[in-house]
Amino acid sequence: MHGSPRRLTALDPALVGTTTSGRDEDEVGFFFTRRRRTALRYARGPNATIVHALLSPSNPYRVTGAEWGSGRGLSPRGAADAGFDVYVVSPYEDGPMWIALDPAMVQIARIERVTQRGGVASR
């Protein structure tokens, strides 16, 4: 799942990095989680959506949460520049995290609009 404050109908690469305040070297793809509550942290506001998707990576780059947090190994930007299609952080705070570096490996299953309280407005 990918949570966003925007009303998404697709994952537009032009939007990467426009709604988070993370490190610049990390803002090169769409962040995904298995946990709804994690996606809901980012799906805030009147236009919030959660994108449910299947990821089909062929060339993943893997780091642990400790490695990613301390800057060991490639950054997501470095992994993208090296030709990796997904950046996998596992274990991470509340489950694995994936950064889809190549939009072609993301297949959207459905997009859900979220109400202010985190409920589903429409599917």
Contacts in CASP RR format, 6 or more apart in sequence:
PFRMAT RR
TARGET T0000
AUTHOR 0000-0000-0000
METHOD contacts of the structure
MODEL  1
MHGSPRRLTALDPALVGTTTSGRDEDEVGFFFTRRRRTALRYARGPNATI
VHALLSPSNPYRVTGAEWGSGRGLSPRGAADAGFDVYVVSPYEDGPMWIA
LDPAMVQIARIERVTQRGGVASR
1 32 0 8 1.000
1 33 0 8 1.000
1 34 0 8 1.000
1 35 0 8 1.000
1 36 0 8 1.000
1 38 0 8 1.000
1 39 0 8 1.000
1 50 0 8 1.000
1 51 0 8 1.000
1 52 0 8 1.000
1 53 0 8 1.000
2 11 0 8 1.000
2 30 0 8 1.000
2 31 0 8 1.000
2 32 0 8 1.000
2 33 0 8 1.000
2 39 0 8 1.000
2 42 0 8 1.000
2 50 0 8 1.000
2 51 0 8 1.000
2 53 0 8 1.000
3 39 0 8 1.000
3 40 0 8 1.000
3 41 0 8 1.000
3 42 0 8 1.000
3 43 0 8 1.000
3 48 0 8 1.000
3 49 0 8 1.000
3 50 0 8 1.000
3 51 0 8 1.000
4 19 0 8 1.000
4 42 0 8 1.000
4 43 0 8 1.000
4 48 0 8 1.000
4 49 0 8 1.000
4 50 0 8 1.000
4 51 0 8 1.000
5 19 0 8 1.000
5 42 0 8 1.000
5 43 0 8 1.000
5 44 0 8 1.000
5 45 0 8 1.000
5 47 0 8 1.000
5 48 0 8 1.000
6 15 0 8 1.000
6 19 0 8 1.000
6 47 0 8 1.000
6 48 0 8 1.000
6 49 0 8 1.000
7 47 0 8 1.000
7 48 0 8 1.000
7 49 0 8 1.000
7 113 0 8 1.000
8 49 0 8 1.000
8 51 0 8 1.000
8 111 0 8 1.000
9 111 0 8 1.000
10 108 0 8 1.000
11 30 0 8 1.000
11 51 0 8 1.000
11 53 0 8 1.000
11 100 0 8 1.000
11 103 0 8 1.000
11 106 0 8 1.000
11 108 0 8 1.000
13 29 0 8 1.000
13 103 0 8 1.000
16 27 0 8 1.000
16 28 0 8 1.000
16 29 0 8 1.000
16 30 0 8 1.000
17 27 0 8 1.000
17 29 0 8 1.000
19 42 0 8 1.000
20 27 0 8 1.000
20 31 0 8 1.000
20 42 0 8 1.000
23 75 0 8 1.000
24 77 0 8 1.000
25 75 0 8 1.000
25 76 0 8 1.000
25 77 0 8 1.000
25 78 0 8 1.000
26 75 0 8 1.000
26 76 0 8 1.000
26 77 0 8 1.000
26 99 0 8 1.000
27 76 0 8 1.000
28 76 0 8 1.000
28 77 0 8 1.000
28 80 0 8 1.000
28 99 0 8 1.000
28 101 0 8 1.000
29 76 0 8 1.000
29 80 0 8 1.000
29 99 0 8 1.000
29 100 0 8 1.000
29 101 0 8 1.000
30 51 0 8 1.000
30 99 0 8 1.000
30 100 0 8 1.000
30 103 0 8 1.000
30 106 0 8 1.000
31 42 0 8 1.000
31 97 0 8 1.000
31 98 0 8 1.000
31 99 0 8 1.000
32 53 0 8 1.000
32 55 0 8 1.000
32 97 0 8 1.000
32 98 0 8 1.000
32 99 0 8 1.000
32 100 0 8 1.000
33 39 0 8 1.000
33 94 0 8 1.000
33 95 0 8 1.000
33 96 0 8 1.000
33 97 0 8 1.000
33 98 0 8 1.000
34 95 0 8 1.000
34 96 0 8 1.000
35 94 0 8 1.000
35 95 0 8 1.000
36 50 0 8 1.000
37 94 0 8 1.000
38 94 0 8 1.000
38 95 0 8 1.000
39 50 0 8 1.000
40 50 0 8 1.000
40 114 0 8 1.000
40 118 0 8 1.000
43 49 0 8 1.000
43 50 0 8 1.000
43 114 0 8 1.000
43 118 0 8 1.000
44 116 0 8 1.000
45 116 0 8 1.000
46 116 0 8 1.000
47 113 0 8 1.000
48 113 0 8 1.000
48 114 0 8 1.000
48 116 0 8 1.000
48 118 0 8 1.000
49 111 0 8 1.000
49 112 0 8 1.000
49 113 0 8 1.000
49 114 0 8 1.000
50 111 0 8 1.000
50 112 0 8 1.000
50 114 0 8 1.000
51 108 0 8 1.000
51 111 0 8 1.000
51 112 0 8 1.000
52 108 0 8 1.000
52 109 0 8 1.000
52 110 0 8 1.000
52 111 0 8 1.000
52 112 0 8 1.000
53 106 0 8 1.000
53 107 0 8 1.000
53 108 0 8 1.000
53 109 0 8 1.000
54 106 0 8 1.000
54 107 0 8 1.000
54 109 0 8 1.000
55 86 0 8 1.000
55 98 0 8 1.000
55 100 0 8 1.000
55 105 0 8 1.000
55 106 0 8 1.000
55 107 0 8 1.000
56 105 0 8 1.000
56 106 0 8 1.000
56 107 0 8 1.000
57 85 0 8 1.000
57 86 0 8 1.000
57 88 0 8 1.000
57 98 0 8 1.000
57 105 0 8 1.000
58 85 0 8 1.000
58 105 0 8 1.000
59 83 0 8 1.000
59 84 0 8 1.000
59 85 0 8 1.000
59 86 0 8 1.000
60 84 0 8 1.000
60 85 0 8 1.000
60 86 0 8 1.000
60 87 0 8 1.000
60 88 0 8 1.000
61 74 0 8 1.000
61 79 0 8 1.000
61 82 0 8 1.000
61 84 0 8 1.000
61 86 0 8 1.000
61 87 0 8 1.000
61 88 0 8 1.000
62 88 0 8 1.000
62 90 0 8 1.000
63 72 0 8 1.000
63 73 0 8 1.000
63 74 0 8 1.000
63 87 0 8 1.000
63 88 0 8 1.000
63 89 0 8 1.000
64 89 0 8 1.000
64 90 0 8 1.000
64 91 0 8 1.000
65 89 0 8 1.000
65 90 0 8 1.000
65 91 0 8 1.000
65 92 0 8 1.000
65 93 0 8 1.000
66 72 0 8 1.000
67 73 0 8 1.000
68 89 0 8 1.000
68 92 0 8 1.000
74 82 0 8 1.000
74 84 0 8 1.000
76 87 0 8 1.000
76 99 0 8 1.000
76 101 0 8 1.000
79 87 0 8 1.000
79 101 0 8 1.000
80 87 0 8 1.000
80 101 0 8 1.000
80 102 0 8 1.000
83 101 0 8 1.000
84 101 0 8 1.000
85 100 0 8 1.000
85 101 0 8 1.000
85 102 0 8 1.000
85 104 0 8 1.000
85 105 0 8 1.000
86 98 0 8 1.000
86 99 0 8 1.000
86 100 0 8 1.000
86 101 0 8 1.000
86 102 0 8 1.000
86 105 0 8 1.000
87 98 0 8 1.000
87 99 0 8 1.000
87 101 0 8 1.000
88 96 0 8 1.000
88 97 0 8 1.000
88 98 0 8 1.000
89 96 0 8 1.000
89 97 0 8 1.000
89 98 0 8 1.000
89 99 0 8 1.000
90 96 0 8 1.000
90 97 0 8 1.000
100 106 0 8 1.000
110 123 0 8 1.000
112 120 0 8 1.000
112 121 0 8 1.000
112 122 0 8 1.000
112 123 0 8 1.000
113 120 0 8 1.000
113 121 0 8 1.000
113 122 0 8 1.000
113 123 0 8 1.000
114 120 0 8 1.000
114 121 0 8 1.000
115 121 0 8 1.000
END
